[in-house]
């Protein structure tokens, strides 16, 4: 199964690209969010690939980031959503925005995506909310404290903890305790892990 392709971009359009890898041209379907990130033709490119096997075809779906690929794979696990619809959805909202909307149960934001009605939005939230809350906590952001001020880092961590169901005040207290005890630079992931461990005691 193909998981990633690196090569020369020899063609690109709104719906797909062709990447030449060692003399083989791979047609790769992609969302608009990935299309916007593509280099000019004849330039090197690397895409994260989901290989979709059907009875009559093998289709490749490409993504600029591994996060976007993971969101796509979660989307096609929802009943009634196939690869093409999942691509259309990701063309109407970034992976980060979609993760935030689903993890927060923001039905109105999902309904504004072209092709997503109320019933489908409700189904997406029902089936993916818990999974996307985990992505908010540990995968969607990997900034370190050197790129963020302490207040910004604390704000991102607080938002993630609230999404996990912790009360605002208890989460703030725990974060203050961890930041005071561990003044050395740390990533958001490390801050969350230490805070969650403290809250579990």
Helices and strands as residue ranges (DSSP letters): E 4-12, E 16-21, E 24-30, H 32-35, E 44-53, E 58-63, H 66-75, H 83-91, H 95-103, H 107-111, H 118-138, H 150-163, H 168-181, H 188-200
